[in-house]
C-alpha cells in the first residue's frame, strides 16, 4: 500500500469528521438566533421538563460509554490493507456521529425546555469528545503496519 492511499483515506475521514464537528457550531448559531430574536416558549415545564432534561443528559453521557464498546468491536486486524483502511474510515465516521449525540441532545433540550446553558454544556462536552476521538494519522499508519504487516512505500 502506498502512503498516498493512506493519506487520501485519512483526509476523507478528517473532512467528514470536521463536517460533523461543524454541526455543533450550526446548532449554536440556531440556538443564539432563536433565543435572541423570537419569543420562544418551551413546550415542557415543571416535572416533564425535568424528566426530559435527565433523559437527554443520560443520552448525552451515554455516548462515552457506547464508544467504549463500539470502537473495540470495530477493530479489524489482518486481512488486506484496503479492508483495514475501509474499516478505519467507517470507524472514524461512526465515532464522529456518536460524539455528536450530546450536542444534538442539548439542541433538543433547548427546544423542549429552553435549556440555554444545558445546550452549551452538552455542546462543549460533544466538542471535547470530537477532538479526543478525531482520526489521528499516526494511529492509522500504525494500524496498517501492524494489522496488515505491510510496509508503506
C-alpha positions as protocol buffer text, in pm:
chain_id: "A"
residue {
  index: 1
  type: UNK
  ca { x: 0 y: 0 z: 0 }
}
residue {
  index: 2
  type: UNK
  ca { x: 125 y: 343 z: -83 }
}
residue {
  index: 3
  type: UNK
  ca { x: 137 y: 627 z: 163 }
}
residue {
  index: 4
  type: UNK
  ca { x: -73 y: 840 z: -74 }
}
residue {
  index: 5
  type: UNK
  ca { x: -364 y: 595 z: -43 }
}
residue {
  index: 6
  type: UNK
  ca { x: -344 y: 607 z: 334 }
}
residue {
  index: 7
  type: UNK
  ca { x: -328 y: 988 z: 335 }
}
residue {
  index: 8
  type: UNK
  ca { x: -622 y: 1008 z: 97 }
}
residue {
  index: 9
  type: UNK
  ca { x: -838 y: 782 z: 317 }
}
residue {
  index: 10
  type: UNK
  ca { x: -732 y: 964 z: 634 }
}
residue {
  index: 11
  type: UNK
  ca { x: -806 y: 1301 z: 473 }
}
residue {
  index: 12
  type: UNK
  ca { x: -1154 y: 1179 z: 376 }
}
residue {
  index: 13
  type: UNK
  ca { x: -1215 y: 1070 z: 737 }
}
residue {
  index: 14
  type: UNK
  ca { x: -1082 y: 1401 z: 869 }
}
residue {
  index: 15
  type: UNK
  ca { x: -1306 y: 1600 z: 632 }
}
residue {
  index: 16
  type: UNK
  ca { x: -1616 y: 1402 z: 726 }
}
residue {
  index: 17
  type: UNK
  ca { x: -1533 y: 1432 z: 1095 }
}
residue {
  index: 18
  type: UNK
  ca { x: -1474 y: 1805 z: 1052 }
}
residue {
  index: 19
  type: UNK
  ca { x: -1811 y: 1841 z: 881 }
}
residue {
  index: 20
  type: UNK
  ca { x: -1979 y: 1659 z: 1168 }
}
residue {
  index: 21
  type: UNK
  ca { x: -1797 y: 1884 z: 1418 }
}
residue {
  index: 22
  type: UNK
  ca { x: -1915 y: 2192 z: 1228 }
}
residue {
  index: 23
  type: UNK
  ca { x: -2273 y: 2087 z: 1302 }
}
residue {
  index: 24
  type: UNK
  ca { x: -2210 y: 2181 z: 1667 }
}
residue {
  index: 25
  type: UNK
  ca { x: -2141 y: 2538 z: 1558 }
}
residue {
  index: 26
  type: UNK
  ca { x: -2450 y: 2539 z: 1340 }
}
residue {
  index: 27
  type: UNK
  ca { x: -2654 y: 2422 z: 1640 }
}
residue {
  index: 28
  type: UNK
  ca { x: -2507 y: 2710 z: 1845 }
}
residue {
  index: 29
  type: UNK
  ca { x: -2600 y: 2962 z: 1577 }
}
residue {
  index: 30
  type: UNK
  ca { x: -2956 y: 2829 z: 1568 }
}
residue {
  index: 31
  type: UNK
  ca { x: -2981 y: 2846 z: 1947 }
}
residue {
  index: 32
  type: UNK
  ca { x: -2850 y: 3202 z: 1953 }
}
residue {
  index: 33
  type: UNK
  ca { x: -3082 y: 3320 z: 1677 }
}
residue {
  index: 34
  type: UNK
  ca { x: -3388 y: 3164 z: 1836 }
}
residue {
  index: 35
  type: UNK
  ca { x: -3306 y: 3280 z: 2187 }
}
residue {
  index: 36
  type: UNK
  ca { x: -3238 y: 3640 z: 2080 }
}
residue {
  index: 37
  type: UNK
  ca { x: -3497 y: 3706 z: 1811 }
}
residue {
  index: 38
  type: UNK
  ca { x: -3814 y: 3521 z: 1893 }
}
residue {
  index: 39
  type: UNK
  ca { x: -4040 y: 3492 z: 2189 }
}
residue {
  index: 40
  type: UNK
  ca { x: -3980 y: 3120 z: 2201 }
}
residue {
  index: 41
  type: UNK
  ca { x: -4163 y: 2934 z: 2477 }
}
residue {
  index: 42
  type: UNK
  ca { x: -4071 y: 2581 z: 2564 }
}
residue {
  index: 43
  type: UNK
  ca { x: -4348 y: 2324 z: 2533 }
}
residue {
  index: 44
  type: UNK
  ca { x: -4239 y: 2146 z: 2851 }
}
residue {
  index: 45
  type: UNK
  ca { x: -4232 y: 2293 z: 3201 }
}
residue {
  index: 46
  type: UNK
  ca { x: -4212 y: 2161 z: 3554 }
}
residue {
  index: 47
  type: UNK
  ca { x: -4178 y: 1788 z: 3615 }
}
residue {
  index: 48
  type: UNK
  ca { x: -4200 y: 1697 z: 3247 }
}
residue {
  index: 49
  type: UNK
  ca { x: -3913 y: 1934 z: 3166 }
}
residue {
  index: 50
  type: UNK
  ca { x: -3703 y: 1787 z: 3446 }
}
residue {
  index: 51
  type: UNK
  ca { x: -3768 y: 1431 z: 3327 }
}
residue {
  index: 52
  type: UNK
  ca { x: -3672 y: 1518 z: 2969 }
}
residue {
  index: 53
  type: UNK
  ca { x: -3366 y: 1703 z: 3093 }
}
residue {
  index: 54
  type: UNK
  ca { x: -3239 y: 1400 z: 3284 }
}
residue {
  index: 55
  type: UNK
  ca { x: -3319 y: 1165 z: 2996 }
}
residue {
  index: 56
  type: UNK
  ca { x: -3129 y: 1377 z: 2744 }
}
residue {
  index: 57
  type: UNK
  ca { x: -2832 y: 1420 z: 2978 }
}
residue {
  index: 58
  type: UNK
  ca { x: -2820 y: 1043 z: 3021 }
}
residue {
  index: 59
  type: UNK
  ca { x: -2834 y: 1004 z: 2643 }
}
residue {
  index: 60
  type: UNK
  ca { x: -2551 y: 1253 z: 2600 }
}
residue {
  index: 61
  type: UNK
  ca { x: -2327 y: 1097 z: 2862 }
}
residue {
  index: 62
  type: UNK
  ca { x: -2418 y: 751 z: 2731 }
}
residue {
  index: 63
  type: UNK
  ca { x: -2225 y: 837 z: 2416 }
}
residue {
  index: 64
  type: UNK
  ca { x: -1899 y: 800 z: 2609 }
}
residue {
  index: 65
  type: UNK
  ca { x: -1991 y: 454 z: 2732 }
}
residue {
  index: 66
  type: UNK
  ca { x: -2118 y: 342 z: 2394 }
}
residue {
  index: 67
  type: UNK
  ca { x: -1790 y: 448 z: 2234 }
}
residue {
  index: 68
  type: UNK
  ca { x: -1606 y: 236 z: 2483 }
}
residue {
  index: 69
  type: UNK
  ca { x: -1781 y: -73 z: 2342 }
}
residue {
  index: 70
  type: UNK
  ca { x: -1836 y: 25 z: 1979 }
}
residue {
  index: 71
  type: UNK
  ca { x: -1479 y: 122 z: 1892 }
}
residue {
  index: 72
  type: UNK
  ca { x: -1306 y: -201 z: 2004 }
}
residue {
  index: 73
  type: UNK
  ca { x: -1574 y: -406 z: 1831 }
}
residue {
  index: 74
  type: UNK
  ca { x: -1491 y: -232 z: 1506 }
}
residue {
  index: 75
  type: UNK
  ca { x: -1121 y: -321 z: 1521 }
}
residue {
  index: 76
  type: UNK
  ca { x: -1037 y: -525 z: 1218 }
}
residue {
  index: 77
  type: UNK
  ca { x: -692 y: -674 z: 1223 }
}
residue {
  index: 78
  type: UNK
  ca { x: -541 y: -880 z: 950 }
}
residue {
  index: 79
  type: UNK
  ca { x: -679 y: -904 z: 601 }
}
residue {
  index: 80
  type: UNK
  ca { x: -580 y: -678 z: 321 }
}
residue {
  index: 81
  type: UNK
  ca { x: -471 y: -321 z: 364 }
}
residue {
  index: 82
  type: UNK
  ca { x: -771 y: -191 z: 170 }
}
residue {
  index: 83
  type: UNK
  ca { x: -1012 y: -375 z: 402 }
}
residue {
  index: 84
  type: UNK
  ca { x: -834 y: -237 z: 706 }
}
residue {
  index: 85
  type: UNK
  ca { x: -839 y: 112 z: 557 }
}
residue {
  index: 86
  type: UNK
  ca { x: -1211 y: 82 z: 487 }
}
residue {
  index: 87
  type: UNK
  ca { x: -1270 y: -33 z: 845 }
}
residue {
  index: 88
  type: UNK
  ca { x: -1071 y: 262 z: 980 }
}
residue {
  index: 89
  type: UNK
  ca { x: -1277 y: 504 z: 772 }
}
residue {
  index: 90
  type: UNK
  ca { x: -1606 y: 353 z: 890 }
}
residue {
  index: 91
  type: UNK
  ca { x: -1484 y: 358 z: 1248 }
}
residue {
  index: 92
  type: UNK
  ca { x: -1389 y: 727 z: 1225 }
}
residue {
  index: 93
  type: UNK
  ca { x: -1723 y: 830 z: 1076 }
}
residue {
  index: 94
  type: UNK
  ca { x: -1929 y: 625 z: 1323 }
}
residue {
  index: 95
  type: UNK
  ca { x: -1725 y: 758 z: 1614 }
}
residue {
  index: 96
  type: UNK
  ca { x: -1777 y: 1117 z: 1500 }
}
residue {
  index: 97
  type: UNK
  ca { x: -2151 y: 1058 z: 1467 }
}
residue {
  index: 98
  type: UNK
  ca { x: -2175 y: 912 z: 1817 }
}
residue {
  index: 99
  type: UNK
  ca { x: -1968 y: 1200 z: 1957 }
}
residue {
  index: 100
  type: UNK
  ca { x: -2225 y: 1436 z: 1805 }
}
residue {
  index: 101
  type: UNK
  ca { x: -2507 y: 1282 z: 2013 }
}
residue {
  index: 102
  type: UNK
  ca { x: -2457 y: 1502 z: 2323 }
}
residue {
  index: 103
  type: UNK
  ca { x: -2476 y: 1822 z: 2116 }
}
residue {
  index: 104
  type: UNK
  ca { x: -2790 y: 1702 z: 1943 }
}
residue {
  index: 105
  type: UNK
  ca { x: -2938 y: 1608 z: 2281 }
}
residue {
  index: 106
  type: UNK
  ca { x: -2856 y: 1958 z: 2400 }
}
residue {
  index: 107
  type: UNK
  ca { x: -3029 y: 2107 z: 2098 }
}
residue {
  index: 108
  type: UNK
  ca { x: -3339 y: 1901 z: 2168 }
}
residue {
  index: 109
  type: UNK
  ca { x: -3319 y: 2007 z: 2532 }
}
residue {
  index: 110
  type: UNK
  ca { x: -3313 y: 2370 z: 2425 }
}
residue {
  index: 111
  type: UNK
  ca { x: -3618 y: 2329 z: 2204 }
}
residue {
  index: 112
  type: UNK
  ca { x: -3815 y: 2129 z: 2461 }
}
residue {
  index: 113
  type: UNK
  ca { x: -3725 y: 2312 z: 2782 }
}
residue {
  index: 114
  type: UNK
  ca { x: -3549 y: 2636 z: 2678 }
}
residue {
  index: 115
  type: UNK
  ca { x: -3235 y: 2499 z: 2843 }
}
residue {
  index: 116
  type: UNK
  ca { x: -2989 y: 2755 z: 2701 }
}
residue {
  index: 117
  type: UNK
  ca { x: -2699 y: 2666 z: 2929 }
}
residue {
  index: 118
  type: UNK
  ca { x: -2784 y: 2297 z: 2914 }
}
residue {
  index: 119
  type: UNK
  ca { x: -2734 y: 2313 z: 2538 }
}
residue {
  index: 120
  type: UNK
  ca { x: -2394 y: 2477 z: 2575 }
}
residue {
  index: 121
  type: UNK
  ca { x: -2281 y: 2230 z: 2841 }
}
residue {
  index: 122
  type: UNK
  ca { x: -2367 y: 1935 z: 2620 }
}
residue {
  index: 123
  type: UNK
  ca { x: -2223 y: 2107 z: 2309 }
}
residue {
  index: 124
  type: UNK
  ca { x: -1888 y: 2164 z: 2480 }
}
residue {
  index: 125
  type: UNK
  ca { x: -1889 y: 1804 z: 2603 }
}
residue {
  index: 126
  type: UNK
  ca { x: -1960 y: 1688 z: 2248 }
}
residue {
  index: 127
  type: UNK
  ca { x: -1685 y: 1907 z: 2102 }
}
residue {
  index: 128
  type: UNK
  ca { x: -1442 y: 1764 z: 2356 }
}
residue {
  index: 129
  type: UNK
  ca { x: -1534 y: 1411 z: 2255 }
}
residue {
  index: 130
  type: UNK
  ca { x: -1496 y: 1500 z: 1888 }
}
residue {
  index: 131
  type: UNK
  ca { x: -1149 y: 1641 z: 1943 }
}
residue {
  index: 132
  type: UNK
  ca { x: -1041 y: 1348 z: 2160 }
}
residue {
  index: 133
  type: UNK
  ca { x: -1155 y: 1090 z: 1905 }
}
residue {
  index: 134
  type: UNK
  ca { x: -1053 y: 1285 z: 1593 }
}
residue {
  index: 135
  type: UNK
  ca { x: -879 y: 1044 z: 1349 }
}
residue {
  index: 136
  type: UNK
  ca { x: -503 y: 1055 z: 1405 }
}
residue {
  index: 137
  type: UNK
  ca { x: -280 y: 982 z: 1109 }
}
residue {
  index: 138
  type: UNK
  ca { x: -9 y: 814 z: 1318 }
}
residue {
  index: 139
  type: UNK
  ca { x: -260 y: 568 z: 1461 }
}
residue {
  index: 140
  type: UNK
  ca { x: -385 y: 485 z: 1113 }
}
residue {
  index: 141
  type: UNK
  ca { x: -29 y: 432 z: 993 }
}
residue {
  index: 142
  type: UNK
  ca { x: 49 y: 202 z: 1287 }
}
residue {
  index: 143
  type: UNK
  ca { x: -271 y: 6 z: 1235 }
}
residue {
  index: 144
  type: UNK
  ca { x: -188 y: -52 z: 870 }
}
residue {
  index: 145
  type: UNK
  ca { x: 169 y: -151 z: 952 }
}
residue {
  index: 146
  type: UNK
  ca { x: 84 y: -378 z: 1245 }
}
residue {
  index: 147
  type: UNK
  ca { x: -253 y: -512 z: 1137 }
}
residue {
  index: 148
  type: UNK
  ca { x: -163 y: -599 z: 781 }
}
residue {
  index: 149
  type: UNK
  ca { x: 208 y: -644 z: 835 }
}
residue {
  index: 150
  type: UNK
  ca { x: 277 y: -424 z: 537 }
}
residue {
  index: 151
  type: UNK
  ca { x: 528 y: -155 z: 475 }
}
residue {
  index: 152
  type: UNK
  ca { x: 411 y: 179 z: 349 }
}
residue {
  index: 153
  type: UNK
  ca { x: 604 y: 296 z: 47 }
}
